[in-house]
Each structure stands twice: as C-alpha cells, then as structure tokens.
Amino acid sequence: PWLAKKVVTHEAESHYNATSWDDRTTASVWRRAPAGPSEDGDSPAPFGKISLSKLLVLRDRAAREDYFAQQARFVTVEGRRDVHAEFGTEIDVDGFRPKVLAVRTGGAGGRGGFASSAPFRRRAYALCALAGLSLPYRIWLAGRCDELRVSLAKEASCEAARTDGGEDGGDGGGVPSPPPPPS
C-alpha cells in the first residue's frame, strides 16, 4: 500500500555500567548583552540565556571496548526479538533542559530587581503575543540577555570487573556496579 503505518511490537532499553566517572563540566562562550537595561548601558543584563549540552567521554581504550561490548550484547539479544529492529543511543539526565533562562534578582541599590520592571513581566509578553508582536518582543528581549554555553561532560572509565565475588562482596556476575549519582 502507498500508506504504511509502523507498528511497534517490542521496546527495550539498557544503561551503560561504568565503573567510575569524573565530572568535566565546562562553561564557555560567554556573550554579554549588547546593552544593559539602563541608559548608560553599564548595568548587568537582567537575564542570562544558558544553553546546555550533554557529553559522555570514554577515557581510554578499555572504556571504549567495554562500552561497545555492552552495546553489542544488547543489540545481539534484542535484535533477535523481531524481523525489523532500530537501535539508538542517547544520554538521559533527569530534569535536563537544553535551554534555561536565568533571572538576575536584586537590582542595584536594593531595589526590586530587573524582573520587577514592567517590560520584563510575563504579562507584558502575553500582551505582545495576543497583539501578534511576540517576535519583536523576543528580539528586543534577546538584546538584554547575556548568553552562556555549558557542556555537561562526564568522563567514564572502566577497570577490570571482578568476577570471583571477592573483596567487593559482589555476586560473581562480573557486572560492574553503576557509578554514584551525578552531583
């Protein structure tokens, strides 16, 4: 038929078990807003647009081999369950959002802060949106935002997994324990 619908008959997921990891998160590409909200342009921007990305770095050859061995085992087992199969890899972080808008609070001299100014309130955006002016408002607001890019990087490593149930009290299964939760 000219119109076919994909039918999903099976879904499965697995998680990479690294034996350890280090946080290598970095912030880069800071761009100051072209003009501050005050007439002199010296005030800090009232908002900061933060773009976040996720990155998994496999520290060495052993880590790469371990990662791809775990992936191959999963594909081999799950690939046999159906005639057609699709596989993908993604990095999941609970609560992750790729874009965040940070609001600077407490303006100079102890005043209520920039967000309390009328043009920066949600109501002002809603009125602009109702009037069909959301794009000009967003362009105007972008000129009052600092920009920051942050790469959330985790560097994973793999030591030889214990398979004898020795000192670590393991069950002898040879599966490394998951890393501690990210901070």
Sequence and secondary structure as in RCSB ss.txt:
>XXXX:A:sequence
PWLAKKVVTHEAESHYNATSWDDRTTASVWRRAPAGPSEDGDSPAPFGKISLSKLLVLRDRAAREDYFAQQARFV
TVEGRRDVHAEFGTEIDVDGFRPKVLAVRTGGAGGRGGFASSAPFRRRAYALCALAGLSLPYRIWLAGRCDELRV
SLAKEASCEAARTDGGEDGGDGGGVPSPPPPPS
>XXXX:A:secstr
  S               SEEEE  EEEEEE  SS SSTTS S  SEEEEEEEEEEEE SHHHHHHHHHHHHHHH
HHHHTTSSS         TT  SEEEEE  S GGG S GGGSGGGSHHHHHHHHHTT HHHHHHHHHTTEEEEEE
EEEEEEE      S  TT   SS          
